[in-house]
């Protein structure tokens, strides 16, 4: 049995870092020079400062990345003026999959033709010295958004650029995104990333880590999302990360979102403390709807407004926002800016002193909490020499199972659907180690008879496309 432990810290990883920072695209990254550069950044560039100062409203963060420096610079200024609390840097797909040569060719073509041939910013090809200029004079955090199973070089360049919020993790950036990248390798690589983040951190200026909670963004039961978030927080804490954000995506059910936020906050703190990581600060981010978006811009605006109000209801530390052009492709800078302005307006106008409660929300929270505890205790009881090995084995046997994930190491036996109120219910747990009583309660809220008569798949498609009507 291998539970989370401070003894799992990789310690001195200079030998492991050497081949990474000696890569030609690392452009001579020097640890001491980067440390000095980070120490000279404004204090407000660090997420911990933004969260401390946020007041009664969640911090607002859009997404956004363009291949050319000038376009990314214009987007940065546009989002800053619109009032975004966190500035995004979204990475292109080729960089995410370590295809730096292809990214270089398409970046050159984009610059030559003044037309975008990448769907994000190729940070490694631009390099840290150029990227530092994107944020000269900026007084708010920059967040790295990508989706990379092996982010070791990317994170080195990002931190050297002055980007001190790193999204991702060995689970959340592998299981939803990559069919064939080995999960055990991703877990190990992200242990390395977490250790690098810790090495660059100081007590008052920690490199902040954030996990991606929506996962496949398709009918993921809250218990699965929460268990994975807590596991990734524990894995990061093992390596010395002391500032971490757990997150989840809008489910389509307000009561379930309120319950999910409550349980995620409570159990993330509880399990970090249980294994001795009391000094790790934990925050909560909420992602607006990550499934299919309506093409109709008025309906898209309504969906964004709904998600914004929920973020206030749950008192999220941060909300990650979408745009009305979400279904149409990469939004223009002005559309992204309008989304930030709209969300900020809604947050100012509709505020809630405390998250609401009701018997329905309480019952939902109790069910989710019970399921999460069963899943995590089963993972903690797995044999292994290190916690990450227990996590890997838990995926292989289906103790952790993400619906609609393409990954080869994911069991894909768990089946979930929506009940009459739109909440996500487990109808077939696969090997998920929840109790018989919890499964009975899940299925009681569903029309199991209609599923058994063959109507289940039609309902499943309707559940996936729920926001398109």
Beta strands, then each sheet from edge to edge (+ up, - down):
strand 1: 59-61
strand 2: 86-90
strand 3: 141-145
strand 4: 165-167
strand 5: 208-210
strand 6: 243-249
strand 7: 281-287
strand 8: 318-320
strand 9: 415-418
strand 10: 424-428
sheet 1: 1+ 8+ 7+ 6+ 5+ 4+ 3+ 2+
sheet 2: 9+ 10-
end
